Amino acid sequence: MSSETPGFELPLRLLLAFRALIDELHEELSRQGHPDIRPMHGFVMQAIGPNGTTAVELGRTLGVSKQAAGKTIDTLERIGYVERATDPHDTRRKIVRLTPYGLDALGRSARIFDALRARWAGELGEDRLRALESDLRKLTPANPWRLDMPGWFGTL
């Protein structure tokens, strides 16, 4: 292999790094009492947020159809992470809210991500990891909370 790295390797390495972190997160979440949560659920629960949302708004945020959002809501409701309630401001609307179990999963996720970052800092060195993070900030949009990845991955 030549000393020049092929261009296609960069996105694959970035995706593999993402996958490694997410897989480790979910292994630890499972050990901490959240065995049924899946990677896609994290996007959904972040999109629901602390104030709740509707299926239509959720679909729009995630870049998926209302029906796809509804199926995911059904799954998350069945495993205890969300609940449906009537909107107190408009009784025709149903709001999806995180349950205490869902909020617990998000809180644990944040702490686990901090631990994973600390481990990477230990392996790479804090200075190198900060430089990597700084470089990625320069090359990516300012707002890291882009939650439409589910819809983006689903397009052809």
C-alpha positions in Angstrom: 0.0 0.0 0.0 1.3 3.5 -0.8 2.0 6.0 1.9 -1.0 8.0 0.8 -4.2 7.0 2.5 -7.2 6.5 0.1 -9.9 9.1 0.5 -12.6 6.6 1.2 -10.9 5.5 4.4 -11.6 8.7 6.3 -15.4 8.4 6.3 -15.1 4.7 7.1 -12.8 5.4 10.0 -15.1 8.2 11.3 -18.0 5.8 11.1 -16.1 3.0 12.8 -15.1 5.4 15.6 -18.8 6.3 16.0 -19.8 2.7 16.0 -17.2 1.7 18.5 -18.4 4.4 21.0 -22.0 3.6 20.5 -21.5 -0.2 20.8 -19.6 0.3 24.1 -22.3 2.7 25.3 -25.0 0.1 24.7 -23.0 -2.7 26.3 -22.7 -0.5 29.5 -26.3 0.7 29.4 -27.3 -3.0 29.2 -25.2 -3.7 32.3 -26.8 -0.7 34.1 -30.4 -1.8 33.6 -31.3 -0.8 30.0 -30.9 -4.0 27.9 -33.6 -3.1 25.4 -32.4 0.3 24.3 -31.0 0.4 20.7 -28.8 3.0 19.0 -31.7 4.5 17.1 -33.6 5.1 20.3 -31.0 7.6 21.5 -31.7 9.8 18.5 -35.4 9.5 19.1 -35.2 10.2 22.8 -33.0 13.3 22.2 -35.5 14.5 19.6 -38.4 14.0 22.1 -36.5 16.1 24.6 -37.5 17.2 28.1 -40.8 18.8 27.0 -42.1 16.1 24.8 -43.3 16.3 21.2 -45.9 14.9 18.8 -45.4 12.1 16.3 -45.5 14.6 13.4 -42.9 16.8 15.0 -40.7 13.8 15.9 -40.9 12.5 12.3 -39.9 16.0 11.0 -37.0 16.3 13.4 -35.7 12.8 12.6 -36.3 13.1 8.9 -38.7 10.2 8.8 -42.4 9.7 8.1 -45.0 10.1 10.8 -45.7 6.4 10.5 -42.0 5.5 11.1 -41.9 7.9 14.1 -45.2 6.3 15.3 -43.7 2.7 15.1 -40.6 3.8 17.1 -42.9 5.5 19.7 -44.8 2.3 20.0 -41.6 0.4 20.6 -40.3 2.9 23.1 -43.7 2.9 24.9 -43.8 -0.9 25.1 -40.3 -1.1 26.7 -41.0 1.8 29.1 -39.0 4.7 27.8 -41.9 7.0 26.7 -45.6 7.6 27.4 -48.3 9.3 25.5 -50.4 12.0 27.0 -53.0 14.5 25.9 -51.5 18.0 25.2 -52.9 20.2 28.0 -53.0 23.2 25.6 -54.8 21.3 22.8 -56.8 18.1 23.7 -56.8 17.0 20.1 -53.0 16.5 20.2 -51.1 13.6 21.7 -47.7 14.4 23.2 -45.0 11.8 23.6 -42.9 12.3 26.8 -40.0 10.5 28.3 -40.7 8.4 31.3 -38.4 8.4 34.4 -36.9 5.3 32.9 -36.2 7.1 29.7 -34.7 10.1 31.5 -32.5 7.6 33.5 -31.2 6.1 30.3 -30.3 9.6 28.9 -28.6 10.5 32.2 -26.6 7.3 32.2 -25.7 7.7 28.6 -24.2 11.1 29.3 -22.1 9.7 32.1 -21.0 6.7 30.0 -20.0 9.0 27.1 -17.9 11.0 29.6 -16.2 7.8 30.7 -15.6 6.6 27.1 -14.1 10.0 26.3 -11.8 9.8 29.3 -10.7 6.3 28.2 -9.9 7.6 24.7 -8.0 10.5 26.2 -6.0 7.9 28.2 -5.2 6.0 25.1 -4.4 8.9 22.7 -3.4 11.5 25.2 -5.6 14.4 26.3 -3.8 16.9 24.0 -4.3 14.7 20.9 -7.9 14.0 21.7 -8.6 17.7 22.2 -6.8 18.5 18.9 -9.0 15.8 17.1 -12.1 17.3 18.6 -11.0 20.8 17.6 -10.3 19.7 14.1 -13.6 18.0 13.8 -15.4 21.2 15.0 -13.6 23.1 12.2 -14.8 20.6 9.5 -18.4 20.0 10.6 -21.4 22.2 11.1 -21.5 24.2 14.3 -24.6 22.5 15.8 -23.7 18.9 16.7 -27.4 18.2 17.6 -28.4 17.2 14.1 -31.0 14.5 14.8 -32.1 13.8 11.2 -29.6 10.9 10.8 -32.2 8.2 10.9 -34.0 9.7 7.8 -30.7 10.4 6.1 -29.4 6.8 6.5 -32.8 5.6 5.2 -32.7 7.5 1.9 -31.4 6.0 -1.3 
